[in-house]
């Protein structure tokens, strides 16, 4: 059975009636108010301030409401800066980790990208399956001497600039397998490390904090905006 929509407009409101072919019964019309959306709690947005526009028709016919406040045009079309600063901001807010996990820390690394933790909110994008599309290598887990060669190959295939995050005690220093014949006692023995994440294993929040510190490192490497810290910081007197 096909439904037929019949629309009729009355004073200040638009009604939509639903009719069924072959029947004289008409359902109750749905009234759509011709005004802007407002929250149920008047204090939820804008501190309870009344909006300047309360009706869609007012916005449509009053050209004075379509003002240009120079946010996207005028003088601000040209902002004097350096390309290096802008590119570093782009890099800091679009970190692409490599999809690579070595041991149990990789489970926590997967967790920090799930919807519960959602690292996308802080500018770390989904994991890349190719080292040629990644700029952050998160070494998550125990590094054995047999795996050090392939991991180093992945690191060398990543384009510059690139950064390394050592996640977990085993990656930082060998952990519980320290002084084992088959374990590398610290990933910094074969590649440079920018951020260390202690723990066995560290929680996803710890890795999120490490990525924030990496963003701070990328932003500060040219000495620009030193007063703008990223993520939680430690007071100077602590």
N, C-alpha and C positions, 0 to 999 in steps of 0.2 A: 504494500500500500504506500503510495507516495503522498507525503505531506506537502501542503501548499501554504506558503507564508504570505500573509496579507498585512501590509504596513499602512498605517494611517497616522497622520500627524495632527495633533491638537495644540492648543495654546501652551507653548513652553515645554511640551513633552512629546516624546516619540513613543508610540505604542506599537507593539508587535502582537498580532493575533494569530493563533494557530487554528486552522480549519481542516476538517477531514472531508475529502470528497465523498459526496452522497449523503452527508449528514448535515443537519441544520444546527448542531451543537457547536458552540464556539467556546474555546477555553478562555480562562481569564487572561486579559492582555498583560504583557510584560512592559512596564513603564521604565524607560531609560532616561534619567535626568540629564538635561543638557547643561551640565556644569562641571567644573574641575573636581578632581578627586581630593578628598580631605580625609585625614586620619581620624579614627574613632576617638583617640585621645588628643585633645587640642594642644596639649603641651608636648606631644611627641616630636614635632619638628619645629624648627625656627623659634623655639622658646615661647610658643603661644602667640607669636606675632600674627596678625591677620594678613592674608595674602593680598597682593595688589590687584590680582585678577580673580574674580569669583565666578565668571560666566564665560563659556566658550564663545558666545556671540560677541561679547565685549572684546575679546582678543582678536576676533576675526574682522571686526569693522573699525576698531579704533587703531589707527596707524601710529599714534603717539606711544602706544604700549610696546611697539616693536623698536625699541631703542637700541642703539649700538653703544655698549659700555666699554668698548675698546679692549675687550678681553681677547678677541681673535682677529682684530683688524687694527688699522691705524698704526700708531708708533710701535706697538708690540710685534708687528710683523717682522721686525729686524731686532735681534737680540745679539749684542756684541759678546762673543765668547771665543773659546778655542775648540777646535774640533776634537782634540785629545780629551778634553774634559767631558764633552758630550758623549763621545764614544765609550769612555770609561763608565759613565752612568748607564749607558745601554748595556754594556757588558756586565756590570754589577747586578742589574735587574733582569738579566736573561741568561742565567747560568744553566748550561746544558750538561748534566752529569752523564757519564758513560755507564751503560747497562753492564756492570761487571761486579760480581760478588764471589768471594773466595770461601767463606765459611759461615758460621752461625750469625755473624754480624750482618750479613746480607739480608736476613729476615727483618731485622730492625730497619735496615735501609729501605726495604720495600714498604715497610709500614709507614715511613715518614712521607711517602708519596701517595698514600691512599687518601680516600675522601675524609677519613677521620682527622688526619693531621694536615693534609692538603698543603704541601709545601709550595704549590703554585701561588699561594697568596703572598709569598715573600720573594717571588721572582726566580725560582728555580724550576725550570720547565721539565716536562716528562723526560725520562731517560732515553738516550739515543743508543741505537743498536750498533752504530758504526763509530769508531774512534775519530774518523774524519769529520764528524758532525758534532763532536763533543769538545768541551773546553775544561771540564772538571773530572778528574779521576778520583772516585771515592774508593779507596782500598779498604774493603770491608771483610775482615777475617784474617785467619792465619796465612801467612805467605811462606810457602815451602821453597826450598832451593829448586825443585823441579818446575814450580810454577813461576818463579821469578823471571825466567827468560820470556815466556809468552806475555806476562804482564808488562815487562819493560818494552816489548815490541808494541803493545797497545799504546803505551805512553809516548813512544817515539812517533807513532802514526798520528797522534793528535796535533792539530795545528796550533801555532802560537797566536796569542798568549794562552797559556793553559795553567791550571792549578791542581794541586794534589791535596786530598784530605785523607789523613790516616785515621780510620775509625776502629776503635777497640784496642784493648791492651795488647792483643797478639800482634796487631799491625804496628803499634807504636814501639813495642820493645820485645816482642816474643811472647809475652804473657805467661800463661801456665806452661807453655812449651819452650820457655827460654832455656838456652844451652842444649837444646836438642840437636842431634846431628842433621836433622832435615828441615829445620826452621830458620828463617832469616830473622835475626834479632833486631827488628826495626826496619820499616820500609825505607827510612831515610838513608840506609846503607846503599841503596841502588838508585834512588831518585829523590829530588828535592821535595820537601813537604812544607805546605803553607799553614795548615791548621791541623792540630792534634785533637782527637776526641777520646778521652779516657773512658773506661768502663768495660764491663765484661758480662753481657754486651751493653753498650750505651743505649739509653732510651731514644726513641725517635725525636723527642724534644731536644736531646743533646745534639743530635745531628742537625736539627733545624737551627739551633744556636750556633753551631759551627759554620753553617752556610751563611748566617748573618755576619759572623766575624770575617768570613771570606769576602762578602760584599764590602765590608768596611775596609779590608785590605786593598781590594781593587779600586775603591773610591779614593783612598788616601795615598795611593802610590805616587801621585803627582803633586801631593801637597795641597789639594784643592778642597775647600769646605771642611777644614779640620774640626769645626765646632758642631757639625751635624753627624751625630753618632747613629749607627744603625743597630737596632736591637738593644737588649738590656746591657747596661754598662755598670762597671764597678766604680764607686766613688773614689776620689783621689786619696782620701785619708785612710782607706781600708788596706 
